[in-house]
Amino acid sequence: MKENEENLHNDIKLLQNEIKENNRCIDKLEIELSSAKTQNEHSHTNLLDLQTQITNLNLEIRSANESLNSAKMQLSSSDNSNDKNLETIQKLSSEVDNLKSKLKTSENKNEVLKSKVDYMTANLDSDKLDYVN
């Protein structure tokens, strides 16, 4: 009888230790989850910033294209300023190409951030399921 009580007491101690270890693991997972959420929020903010930059670059490209079209019209209507207009068109064309390059870079960064946000969101969902289970 006494031996059974000792065994039960030892089993209780083992279970209490296991509960403490599980609680430490839960605390660690909660910290990791919080960190992942913070990273996800930062990535989302960066994504929004890049989307704003892309919008601004698109506006600049439109403006440059309008200027280019205007310069082309001036070129066709004025023989005296052909050289000057041609130079303006070349500058504007170069500016449009530069802005298109910046836009492409921003779009690439945007895609990378979107992938990171999707990955982190999937990991958060997975961590939540693991935590619940």
Disulfide bonds with the S-S distance in Angstrom:
none
